Each structure stands twice: as structure tokens, then as C-alpha cells.
Amino acid sequence: MASTSARFPAVRGRPGAVLLALLMVLGLGSAHPGPAAADPADPAGTFQNPVMDNVADAFSDPSIIRAKDGYWYAYATQTSMRRDNQGGPWESQHFMPITRSADLVNWTYVGDVFGPDNHPEWRDFASTYYWAPDIRYINGKYYLYYSVAGGDKNTIALATSDHPAGPWKDIGRPVLPYGTTVNQIDPSVFVDADGRKYLYYGSFRDGGIQAVRLNEEGTAPVGDPVQVVGARRGEAAYAVKRDGWYYLFYSGLGCCARDEGAYPVFVGRARNPMGPFKDAEGVGLADLHPGGTIVNAPNGNKWVATGHSANVVDKSGQDWILTNGFDRHESDPNWGGRPSMMDRLDWIDGWPTVRAGAWTSEDRQTAPTGTWDAGSTFDDGLGRFDTAGRGAWTTGSDPDSGRYARGRSRAAVPQLLLPRRAPGGDVRIEADVRLRDDGRVGLVLASSGPSDHAVAWLDSNGTLSVEVTRDRKVVRKRTARLHTSADPRTWHSLTAEIRDGAARVQVSSAMLDMPLAELTADVPEDWRRGGVASTRGAGEVDNVGVTRLYTPVTVKQPDPRVGARLPEYDEDFDDDRLDGWTWFGPADGKVAEGQYVWPTQDADFSGKGTMASALLRDAPAGTYTVETKLRFPITDAPDGRSQAGLIAFQSPEDSIHLAPTRTGPSRQAFLWIGRDRDSWPEMQLGPSADTMWLRLRHTVDPKTGEHTFQPATSRDGKHYIWGGVWHLPAGSDPRIGLVSLAGEGVTARFDYVRFHS
């Protein structure tokens, strides 16, 4: 499939018949016939990962926005998109492809950001890669930050457009100067309520992930950057603001490795967009022992390396997370395409987690809410609405939004436009609004007629207010100011979630968890829900909808249950007999003072040098948990990747081990899936310490017969961080034991090995 974006003009209005005609002109009509029909494999109200499988086998590093034409648009790293397009000439690549959807389930390809005729002129097109786009909407224009990569010349760039489908124009220079301490890829931009813009970027170098303020135009840094994620520990930052906290999502090691890649998603939060960000245990993401609360990780099903995340909200208010990953059962291992995944993102006790901690789904799931219970995009006029108050409403159109509604009355009293048959009770209400003249435009939270209503108003001075009016008199009012650069004459999103009679109102440029102002207010339970309002004919509104509010998931999936002790398998190292234990490789270490004392070996399991030893014993049948207490002075370890911990071992090729290590300035605990001593692409768990408790939980997958292992670490022996799940082959009989390897210079001391059912 050849790249088409160089000849793909802006899609104006809502791309229905207009887009179909345009595609026919381009000779793509039969391949891309406008909005995608429902996938017959997706029964109504459901979906199954990967999403976008009807248009793309590969859609990696996704970014997403709900645009002002009412559609969701997604953007991806440069890719061949389809398996049958792999390995073609450079011209067959899609340079940041764009897809769109009306419901987050069925997707249509609409073009590429760049092509040979519109790429950035300050880089050589044939030797440059275009990665990891990040889409934003700021004061009436779409901003697409992205990575330009090639050799050591990696940096962040910016293109803008008046429409999410393009045409896109690069600003003519990089946003950041070139540098080498930080791998300048994977941008994410956050606009705060005061109008300040922040750029997060970085990958696996000593500079980690950095945050820097941008100038007012968003085109260059202001001041010095700050490291917000530790060295060599993460990439793919994504920032949101919620309940007064700034949350920084990032992805760990293993982005592109099907056989060994974990690529978990982590998060930390702060009271300042520049950090310091800390995890749920209070550990800093940029500490020497970096923290990070797990949002998503492999769970033992077919999907692995599901990271590089972006968030989106559906029409009921439920958050969803997009990632990319690999099917580890893929029959063609040389196919490098990473499809997109989508799953529910739950916020439990102030922290996000995918599917309440169940993580990426393989089976069919309930789909996002893609339609309103009442409302309209006004493509078919005003027929679904009632009016209240003096004056009338009419429709207009523009290239970005398509058709919209506008107030006509010049009166100062509110003029309401109310959707018919709107649900009552707990609802989410939303609209895109803008002002033409002095006056106000608003979101009707509730009403019982033209004289009694609760409205969230946005005025021409940039003030958000919530007024409750009874008998034409304002009886309650609350206000908040937008920053001075916010322009109410461009489209903004007004949303309200009403739960138990309390409305939470937010104004933003787009629904990306970047609020410009927020208010809360009580509204009468028995008043009609939803609608929009205008005074003096100043208001223009679009995408007006009312939907039953989502029911939040409030209980996280419990950690694995650790059962009763199995003393017949325990070892307390009270003598040197080690009954039931055998060695793979030469015996090493010794029992001393009630511990097993084992200096780290300059060896590993890669087969490329000295083969490491492992002290092993048979494991119990079925489900069990093995635990050890490890004293390992990692703080003083040389930068040699020395490791010590638990191992599940069938052979050097079929083994995994749980061990803390130091790489550069960072210390962290890993589940080592690979065989060598390099921490790429192993599975991160959490911060390490000189004394740690390590656990491996073993189960057998009833469908595949695979041996699955879930690791956990603790720094106090009481509170455990449970990480992602990995597997050893069906038909094997893995033993359990200890290792001390990957570089000399540290001595491991194991207090015991204990088994539980």
C-alpha cells in the first residue's frame, strides 16, 4: 500500500460523502470506502484485541484524540501497516498513518502525516524515520509532536494542521536542539491550566525521561530540562492531570522484543508538572532505586510487550488506554509489526490500572460507549432537540467541525437547546463550544424550563461559571478563570459528569485530561439533564450529547494468594548438607552462619562465555510460591550488572530468574527473561534495596499447559509488588533454585528458601 499523504488534501467537514468522493479521485475508493462497516467478528457492543485489525496489522506507538468533527483520530509511528506490504521500497512506507473511528472499535485509514512532497525539509527524507506522534489541540489548531530519528540525530519536531486528517506542515526546525545524553524521542506535551506547555521526552539512555517547559508557541524549550524518570529505565511518557495530581505514564524495557519483551506501563504522580513524580509507595521515578506503579504488564495470555500508551475517554466518561504489542504465538516471527491494543483504564484509590489489574485482554470485551443516549453532531440538523427561552437556533458549518448549531437571539436571557429523550440521574454531558461575539455559551447541566436551569457558562472574558437559576434569578454561582492565552472564540470542550446530584464540570481544549478550569456544583435531581445554552446569539455548539455515566470499578484484582507453608521443600541453610539440592554447572558458594553465601560469578546463561551455575531443587507439583530473603549490597555494586536471586530452570535456554541489579546509575529488580547480563529487554518490577524479599508464583495454564511465573518483590517482607507474568514451555519440568551471576564484585547472602501452596 503506497503512501498517499503527499496528495491527500484536508478532509473538510465530517468525512462522509466528501471523503468517499475524495478517495475515489485518489483511486482508493474501493480500498477505503469512508467509514468502516462494523467488523463481523465484533458482535454489537463488543471488541477484541487487536483493534484496527481491519485496516492495520501494525499500528505502533499510538496517539489519539477526539476531533471537532466528532470522530476519534489515531496516529502511529512510521510503518508498513499491512503484513503484505512489509519489506517493500521506502515509498511503500506510511509516514505516521492516520486512522479514524466513530466508536473506537471500527476504524478507517484516511492518510499519512508526511510523504515525499510534504516532509520536513530540514531532514533528508530517505534516511529519516518518523516515530511516536503525539496529537494535541490548542486554540483551534492541531499540533502533532513527533520524533525524527536516524543515527545519533534524534530529536523532537512539530507539525500543525487545521484538520486532524491534514494537510500537515512541519514548522521548519526541530523543537529541541540535538543531544546525546538523552535519547530525544517519544514526545508528549501537556498544557496546564495556566497555559504553560510542558514537553516530556526520552528513552533508554542515562538522561532517562526529561521534562522541559516550552515557549508560548510550543515550538522551543524555555529553561533547563529536569530528569523525571531514572537512567535507562523508561520511554514513551504520557501526562494527564486528575484530581489535582499530575500523572506521568511511561513504558519500561522491552518495546520491540517478541520473545523476551515485557514493556510494562508504569505511572507516578506529582503536584507539579515538572515533578518529582512518585509511585504509590512514595518512591521517586528518578531515584537511584527508581519506582513506578504498574499500570499494565504481561498477564500470561498471548499478548506481550504491550506498552507505549495513550489515553482516551469514551462518551460515558470511561477511560481507555491504547498500547501496542506482540502476539507471542505469531506464526511468522520475522514479521515485526506491532498492532494496537485497547483496554479499559480504571482509577482505583487514586491510581490507574488496566482492567482493575487484570491487564491486556485477549478475549472479547465490552466495547467503549461510542454513541450518546441523546444528542447530535448536527449533520442532520436540529431535529433531535427542543428549544427553550427567547429566540431560535440555526446551523452553520466550518472546515474543522462540519455542521454545528448557533444561537440567533440577541437577548441577554439564556436560550436553551435541549436534546430529546435524554436520560436522567447520573449522566455525562458534553459539547464543543465557541463564542462569536460578547456573550456566553454554556452546557446545560439540568433544567425544568426557560426559567429554571443549571448552566456551566464560558464567557468572552475566559471565565467558566456554574449558575443555578430559579424563577429567572441566579441563586448559586461559582466561577473559575481560564488562562489569558485561552481563546474562547476557538472550539473548546465542555464536559460535566453528574453523579448523585453533584456535577463535576471541566473545560479543556480537547478531552485529553488537560483541564483548563474545573468546577463542582450540586444540581436538582429531578430536573431534565443535558443541553447547551447561549446569550446574545454569541454561542456556537457542536457534538452535544448526554449519556448514562459509566459505573467506575472501585476494587482492584487481588494479588495472588500465598497459601500454607510446604516445610518439606524448605531450606534454612542451618547446615551444609543441602538435602535435595543439585547443581547445574560447578558448585559454588557455601553455607555460613545460617545463610548461603555466594559471590557473584562472571558468567551468565547466554552461551557466549562462561556458563553460570545454578543451585536447584525439584519444585512441588501444581500451584506454589517460592520465596527467599536476599541480602545483596547493590548500592555499592560496580556497574557490572551483577545479579542474584531466584531462578526457574529447565535449561539455560528455558529459564527465568528474579534478581535486582545495577545498570549505570539505576538499581532495580527485574524478571530476567533473556539469557545474558544485559537488562534489555527484561521485565522491570520496582525499586531494589540491599535487603529484599523475592517471590515467584507458579501456575500451569489449563489451556496451553505452559508453566507461568509471576514475580513479586518486597523491601520489608510485608508489602509486595507483583509484576507481570512470564512462561516456560509446556511439557517442561522446571526446577527452582538460586543464582549469583553476571559480573564479579558483589556477595549475595540468602537467608532461606521457602515454599508455600
LINMOFEN-V82034 format. One record per pair of residues at least 12 apart in sequence whose C-alpha atoms are under 7 Angstrom apart, sorted by sequence separation. I is the first residue (numbers start at 1). J is the second residue. If there is no record, write none. Layout:
i: (I:I)
j: (J:J)
This chain:
i: (62:63:80:98:133:134:145:146:158:159:187:188:199:200:212:237:238:251:252:267:279:309:310:326:343:393:394:431:443:444:455:465:466:494:495:506:645:646:658:659:670:671:697:698:711:20:62:63:80:98:133:145:158:187:188:198:199:212:237:251:252:279:280:309:310:325:393:394:442:443:454:455:465:466:494:505:506:531:645:646:658:670:671:696:697:710:20:62:79:80:97:98:132:133:144:145:187:198:199:211:212:236:251:279:309:324:325:381:393:394:442:443:454:465:493:494:505:645:657:658:670:696:697:710:19:61:78:79:97:131:132:143:144:186:198:199:210:211:235:236:250:251:308:324:325:392:393:442:453:454:464:465:492:493:504:505:576:644:656:657:669:670:696:710:60:61:78:79:96:97:130:131:143:144:185:186:197:198:210:211:234:235:249:250:307:308:324:392:441:442:453:463:464:492:493:504:530:575:643:644:656:669:695:696:709:710:59:60:78:95:96:130:131:143:157:158:184:185:197:210:211:234:235:249:250:268:306:307:323:324:343:391:392:440:441:452:453:463:464:492:493:503:504:643:656:669:695:708:709:16:78:94:95:96:130:142:143:156:157:184:185:209:210:234:249:306:307:322:323:343:391:440:441:452:463:492:493:503:573:643:668:669:694:695:708:709:77:78:95:129:130:141:142:155:156:183:208:209:233:234:248:249:306:322:323:390:440:451:452:462:463:502:503:642:668:669:694:708:76:95:128:129:141:142:156:182:183:196:207:209:233:247:248:305:322:439:440:451:452:462:502:503:574:641:667:668:693:694:707:708:58:75:76:128:129:141:142:155:182:183:197:208:247:248:304:305:321:322:439:451:501:502:573:641:667:692:693:706:707:59:75:128:142:183:208:247:303:304:320:321:438:501:572:573:641:692:693:706:707:58:75:127:155:182:208:246:247:303:304:320:321:501:573:639:692:706:707:57:58:74:75:154:181:182:207:208:245:246:268:303:304:320:321:379:391:462:501:639:691:693:706:56:57:73:74:153:181:182:206:208:209:245:246:267:268:302:303:319:320:378:389:390:435:639:705:56:57:73:74:181:182:205:206:208:209:245:246:266:267:302:319:378:389:462:689:704:73:204:205:246:266:267:302:319:377:378:388:389:585:586:634:72:73:156:204:266:267:388:460:585:634:660:71:72:154:155:156:204:265:266:387:388:584:585:71:72:154:155:204:265:387:583:584:71:154:156:203:204:265:386:387:583:584:72:203:264:265:385:386:583:202:264:385:386:582:583:96:385:386:482:581:582:95:262:384:385:482:581:582:201:262:384:481:581:641:200:480:580:147:685:147:146:147:671:146:264:145:262:263:264:265:600:261:262:263:264:175:176:261:263:375:175:176:374:258:374:228:374:605:226:228:374:186:188:190:228:373:120:122:186:187:188:255:373:78:121:122:186:188:254:443:55:78:120:255:55:77:78:113:134:316:435:436:658:51:52:55:77:111:132:134:314:315:434:435:14:52:77:110:113:230:314:315:434:634:635:13:76:77:229:230:251:314:315:434:634:76:228:229:230:251:295:296:315:434:633:47:75:228:295:296:433:434:632:227:295:432:433:631:632:230:299:432:433:631:301:388:389:432:433:630:631:297:388:431:432:630:211:296:431:562:629:630:296:430:431:629:430:628:629:677:429:430:628:39:98:429:627:628:38:258:428:429:627:37:259:428:454:606:626:627:36:63:65:258:427:428:605:606:625:626:36:61:63:64:427:604:605:625:626:36:63:236:238:426:427:604:625:35:426:604:624:625:34:426:624:654:623:32:623:32:446:622:622:448:447:448:446:447:446:447:650:446:650:1:445:446:650:445:649:650:444:648:649:444:648:649:3:443:444:648:2:3:443:444:647:648:2:3:442:443:647:1:2:3:73:442:646:647:441:442:646:647:441:645:646:440:441:645:440:644:645:439:644:67:439:441:643:644:440:441:643:439:440:642:643:425:438:642:429:437:641:642:436:641:642:8:435:436:640:424:435:642:644:424:434:435:5:423:434:4:5:422:433:434:638:4:5:6:433:637:3:5:6:432:433:637:5:6:431:432:4:6:317:419:431:432:3:6:316:418:419:431:418:431:633:417:418:430:431:417:430:632:416:417:429:430:619:632:416:429:618:619:631:632:415:416:428:429:617:618:630:631:414:415:427:428:616:617:630:631:414:415:427:428:616:617:630:414:427:428:616:629:630:413:426:427:615:616:628:629:412:426:614:615:628:629:411:412:422:423:614:615:628:410:411:423:614:628:410:613:627:628:407:409:410:626:627:409:626:627:408:612:626:407:625:626:407:624:625:407:624:625:406:407:624:406:623:405:406:404:405:404:405:604:404:603:604:601:602:603:600:601:602:603:599:600:601:602:598:600:601:602:600:601:600:600:600:599:600:599:600:598:599:597:598:597:598:597:10:596:597:11:595:596:10:595:596:10:595:9:10:594:595:9:377:377:376:377:376:375:376:375:374:375:374:372:373:374:372:373:372:572:573:572:571:572:571:570:571:570:569:570:569:566:565:566:565:566:564:565:563:564:562:563:562:356:357:358:312:356:357:356:348:346:348:348:316:315:316:317:318:316:317:316:163:162:64:61:63:62:64:62:62:61:61:60:104:104:103:102:103:242:241:240:241:240:60:58:59:60:57:58:59:60:58:59:57:195:50:51:193:194:50:51:193:195:50:51:49:49:70:49:49:48:48:48:47:48:46:47:46:47:46:47:45:46:45:192:193:191:193:190:192:193:69:68:69:68:69:139:139:140:139:140:139:138:137:137:290:288:289:290:288:289:290:288:289:13:13:12:13:12:13:14:13:292:291:290:291:290:289:289:300:260:260:261:262:263:260:261:262:260:257:299:300:254:298:299:300:253:254:297:298:300:253:254:253:253:252:231:231:230:66:70)
j: (74:75:92:110:145:146:157:158:170:171:199:200:211:212:224:249:250:263:264:279:291:321:322:338:355:405:406:443:455:456:467:477:478:506:507:518:657:658:670:671:682:683:709:710:723:33:75:76:93:111:146:158:171:200:201:211:212:225:250:264:265:292:293:322:323:338:406:407:455:456:467:468:478:479:507:518:519:544:658:659:671:683:684:709:710:723:34:76:93:94:111:112:146:147:158:159:201:212:213:225:226:250:265:293:323:338:339:395:407:408:456:457:468:479:507:508:519:659:671:672:684:710:711:724:34:76:93:94:112:146:147:158:159:201:213:214:225:226:250:251:265:266:323:339:340:407:408:457:468:469:479:480:507:508:519:520:591:659:671:672:684:685:711:725:76:77:94:95:112:113:146:147:159:160:201:202:213:214:226:227:250:251:265:266:323:324:340:408:457:458:469:479:480:508:509:520:546:591:659:660:672:685:711:712:725:726:76:77:95:112:113:147:148:160:174:175:201:202:214:227:228:251:252:266:267:285:323:324:340:341:360:408:409:457:458:469:470:480:481:509:510:520:521:660:673:686:712:725:726:34:96:112:113:114:148:160:161:174:175:202:203:227:228:252:267:324:325:340:341:361:409:458:459:470:481:510:511:521:591:661:686:687:712:713:726:727:96:97:114:148:149:160:161:174:175:202:227:228:252:253:267:268:325:341:342:409:459:470:471:481:482:521:522:661:687:688:713:727:96:115:148:149:161:162:176:202:203:216:227:229:253:267:268:325:342:459:460:471:472:482:522:523:594:661:687:688:713:714:727:728:79:96:97:149:150:162:163:176:203:204:218:229:268:269:325:326:342:343:460:472:522:523:594:662:688:713:714:727:728:81:97:150:164:205:230:269:325:326:342:343:460:523:594:595:663:714:715:728:729:81:98:150:178:205:231:269:270:326:327:343:344:524:596:662:715:729:730:81:82:98:99:178:205:206:231:232:269:270:292:327:328:344:345:403:415:486:525:663:715:717:730:81:82:98:99:178:206:207:231:233:234:270:271:292:293:327:328:344:345:403:414:415:460:664:730:82:83:99:100:207:208:231:232:234:235:271:272:292:293:328:345:404:415:488:715:730:100:231:232:273:293:294:329:346:404:405:415:416:612:613:661:100:101:184:232:294:295:416:488:613:662:688:100:101:183:184:185:233:294:295:416:417:613:614:101:102:184:185:234:295:417:613:614:102:185:187:234:235:296:417:418:614:615:104:235:296:297:417:418:615:235:297:418:419:615:616:130:419:420:516:615:616:130:297:419:420:517:616:617:237:298:420:517:617:677:237:517:617:185:723:186:186:187:711:187:305:187:304:305:306:307:642:304:305:306:307:219:220:305:307:419:220:221:419:304:420:275:421:652:274:276:422:235:237:239:277:422:170:172:236:237:238:305:423:129:172:173:237:239:305:494:107:130:172:307:108:130:131:166:187:369:488:489:711:105:106:109:131:165:186:188:368:369:488:489:69:107:132:165:168:285:369:370:489:689:690:69:132:133:285:286:307:370:371:490:690:133:285:286:287:308:352:353:372:491:690:105:133:286:353:354:491:492:690:286:354:491:492:690:691:290:359:492:493:691:362:449:450:493:494:691:692:359:450:493:494:692:274:359:494:625:692:693:360:494:495:693:495:693:694:742:495:496:694:106:165:496:694:695:106:326:496:497:695:106:328:497:523:675:695:696:106:133:135:328:497:498:675:676:695:696:107:132:134:135:498:675:676:696:697:108:135:308:310:498:499:676:697:108:499:677:697:698:108:500:698:728:698:108:699:109:523:699:700:527:527:528:527:528:528:529:732:529:733:85:529:530:734:530:734:735:530:734:735:531:735:736:91:531:532:736:91:92:532:533:736:737:92:93:532:533:737:92:93:94:164:533:737:738:533:534:738:739:534:738:739:534:535:739:535:739:740:535:740:164:536:538:740:741:538:539:741:538:539:741:742:525:538:742:530:538:742:743:538:743:744:111:538:539:743:528:539:746:748:529:539:540:111:529:540:111:112:529:540:541:745:112:113:114:541:745:112:114:115:541:542:746:115:116:541:542:115:117:428:530:542:543:115:118:428:530:531:543:531:544:746:531:532:544:545:532:545:747:532:533:545:546:735:748:533:546:735:736:748:749:533:534:546:547:735:736:748:749:533:534:546:547:735:736:749:750:534:535:547:548:736:737:750:535:548:549:737:750:751:535:548:549:737:738:750:751:535:549:737:738:751:752:535:536:546:547:738:739:752:535:536:548:739:753:536:739:753:754:534:536:537:753:754:537:754:755:537:741:755:537:755:756:538:755:756:539:756:757:539:540:757:540:757:540:541:540:541:541:542:741:542:741:742:740:741:742:740:741:742:743:740:741:742:743:740:742:743:744:743:744:744:745:746:746:747:747:748:747:748:747:748:748:749:749:163:749:750:165:749:750:165:750:751:166:751:166:167:751:752:167:542:543:543:544:544:544:545:545:545:546:546:545:546:547:546:547:547:751:752:752:752:753:753:753:754:754:754:755:755:755:755:756:756:757:756:757:756:757:756:757:757:555:556:557:512:556:557:557:554:553:555:556:547:547:548:549:550:549:550:550:400:400:310:308:310:310:312:322:323:323:324:324:368:370:370:370:371:513:513:513:514:514:338:337:338:339:337:338:339:340:339:340:339:483:339:340:482:483:340:341:483:485:341:342:341:342:377:361:362:362:363:364:364:365:364:365:365:366:366:367:366:367:367:514:515:514:516:514:516:517:400:400:401:401:402:486:487:490:490:491:509:509:509:510:666:665:666:667:666:667:668:667:668:398:399:399:400:400:401:402:402:686:686:686:687:687:687:688:708:673:674:681:682:683:681:682:683:682:681:724:725:680:724:725:726:680:681:724:725:727:681:682:682:683:684:665:666:666:511:543)
